[in-house]
Every structure is written in C-alpha cells, then in structure tokens.
C-alpha cells in the first residue's frame, strides 16, 4: 500500500463565514497559514484538502469518503456548529472507521486525528472519537469575565501571538506525522488496535512526563511541550487525564514508568479534583512522581513562576509542602526562575551522565566556598574569609558594585560553580536570610547539575532572640554572636570534605 499523504480539514461551513467586508474566513486563513508553516518545516508543500462548497444543508457527499484512503491526518475543527452538523460528525466517524482498517488510528506514537478547538465546547460534549485527545485550543479564557475569546489572525496583538504559537504547534506535529507516515504506513506496519494505546517509543528516545497544570499556566506548559518535541523528546501523556481517581492513578503510574523525567508546573489555581479524590490532579500527579522509584535515574522537577501570587489556601498549602517537607526536598528540584532557564534545566536533566559538564570548577582539587553575606556585614566576614583561605579553601565573596544585572548574574554563577555555600547572617534582616535559603532550593535553575557538597548558616552578632532559635534541616547552623570562633565551622567543613 502507498503511504497516505493528504491532510483533510473537517469543518462546519458557518465557521468560515466572515463578520465584516474585506475579511477572510477563519478556516481559509487557518488553511493558508498552516500550509505555509508546514512547507517551511518540511521543505515541500503539504497536500492539505478541504471541501470548499457552501451547502445549504448538511448533505454528506460520497466523494469525500473516497478521499480518506489517502488521508494521513484528519483535522477536526471543533465548534458548537460542528457538534450539530450531521455532515461534520459523519466525516469524523467515517475517517475514524476507515483509519482503523487502513494503517490504524496511530502512526508510531502519533494520533492521526487532530482536535482543533476553534470555539469552546464543553468537554463532555466532545464526540467519543476525539474525547481522549488533548486537542489544540484556539481560544483563551478572559480572567475578568470568564468568557472564551477566540484566537485569530486579526484578534489584536495578544490573541494573535497566542494564535501563531498554537498554529506552530499544529504545524510541527502534523509535519512529524506526515513524514513518519511516508515510511511506516508504506511498510504496512501493524498499529495499535485502540487510539489510546501508545505506539512503541524507540529505546534511544528520551521520554518526559509533562504533568497537568492549572489554566493560568497553559501557555507556559505548551511552550515547554513545544520545546521538548522540537528537540526529539517524546512527551507524555497524550490524552487528557482521567477524571476518576482510580483511572487517573493507573494511567499516570504507567506513564511515569516510561519517563526519565517528570516535569511539574505550579500555577496560581489549585486545579481540577477528580471524582473520588480530595486533592487536585496537579497534586496527585506530583505525589505519584514522588513515589516513582528513583533508582534508574528518574528525575522530578517542579517550576514556580518568579512572580507567582497564590490566593487559594489549598494551593498555598501545597506550595509550602513542596518548599519545606524534608522528604520532598531530597527527591525533587523546586525551581523559581524564568521559563527559559527552566527549559534549560530540563534539557540538562535529560543529558546522559557521560555528557554532563562538570559544574564544580575548581583547580587542583581545591574546594570553592561561596561566602554569602549582606553589604552591611562586609567587615564582619573578613575574619571568616581569612580563616577559610588559610585552611586551603578558595573563598568567593559576593560583589556589591556594578550594574544590577551583572551583580545578579555573578551571584548565580557562583551558586552554580561553588562546592559549598556558607551564608553569614549578621546585621541583615530575617527576610534576607529567607531569600538566600530559597535561592539554594532553586539552585538547579541556574544550570547546576550536581548537588552542593555543603550548605551552612553562620549566625553572627548582634544578639537577637530570633537568632537563638534559628535551625534548619537544609543547612548546618553555626552560631558566633559573640565573635567568630573557627571551631564552629567544623561541622560545615566536615560536610564539605565528605561530599568530595
């Protein structure tokens, strides 16, 4: 059998009608843009076809059925009108049945039906044939009104930007499917019997489980998914998460076992709670990732946007749990950094150990200690600096003069390359100390791939009742409020030596 190469767009004709003179229909504009973008990705112009006739009724023509044997991918442009159109639903059902007989509903691990959601349709009303597909949402929910605003090429700068990002996702996924169809369907490879069964992933392919997130981070999640796919990484899951707790647990557990890395993104909202559960899907996926065996190199990362503000107490509680629970801290990396830095960390995590670059940049096995302090304690740390240097350590101090961006980058580079961090807490405020401890929690966000050998807090004067109560499970605490006593650093330095 020859490999199918056509892409068929199934749509309700009313969705291509224009609201004003001189405009182009949404479907026509989508068709043209998709064709151009796929041609740029593939190097050849794709064969995209749709029925251009404007019928007064929903008569289903046999000539459309004849096209389906040559169709590699079926694009369902979902809308309220699509759901009431006998013509559209028959197109979908006919392709679904035809694909099962000719090559299967999947090519490798890629589904042949693409759910393009032009106008919001409640999930429970989606046709059974596509209900299990994630879909590409060409709308955004207005945070103030709660209304769905349709993306288009003429919707204004913000919505236009989201439109082109979504179209790029569709084009990239379609191009990959069409190219795979040329080899796999042409060779009559046996496909899975059910569309929800994932095809075989080559052993050499890296696999990431990209967990659900609340709606406010959907665009960021799409950006991460897009970046991974463009780097040849397989991304799970391929279907929306089940909304029944037992089914969700089983599905997520199976997908996590296939993955080398689990990626979670913590948003502003708590998220959907499945039937039979008391916690959201976002929380449950994180818990299942924590339970996944870590002996085979599995990694777990959680991203928090830098300026995240959480109003829901359940979400605040979940965040506190991630930031403070000792068991959690030992099994995942919690990063509060830019999205671009987060994507870089993901790729670092996916690198085989033999490819990882050494981040501990020391010469002649001399350990490097980053002695962090506030500008008001510059004089107080001189004795500590001298002692550590005389003991044979390379000591790096923060800089306080220069451009703000340069100072920030130097600080991050020191955190990335040092062997141990010693925080001197003297005259600075408690919020300053908390900020520095949070930076240690998200240290992987600066590109660090090796754990710190030692973390310490050296509490200096003046005396303060709160300082007497400082304790930490994350760092060795030493107290020298009556003056620097080198013996107080023994536990920190022992930890540094043991980690070498």
Protein Blocks (a to p, Z undefined) as FASTA:
>chain_A
ZZdfbdcddddfklmpcfbehiacfklmmmmmmmmmmmmmnopacdddddfbdcfblcdc
fklmmmmmmpmbdcddddfklmmmmklmmmmmmmmmmmmmnopjaehjacfbdcddfbac
dfklpcfklmmpnbjafbdcdfklopacdddfknojklmmmmmmmmmmmmmmmmmmmmmm
mmmmmnopacdfbfklccdddfklccdddddddfklmmmmmmmmmmmmmnopacddfbdc
dfbfklmmmmmmmmmmmpmbdcddddfbnbjcdehiabdfklmmmmmmmmpccklopacd
ddddfklccfblklmmmmmmmmmmmklmmmcccddddfklmmmmmmmmmpcfklpccfbd
cehhiacddddddfklmmmmmmmmmmmmmnopacddddfbdcfklmmmmmmmmmmmmmbd
cdddfkbcfklmmmmmmmmmmmmmnopabdcfbdcddddddddfklmmgccfkbccdddf
kopcfklmmmmmmmmmmmZZ
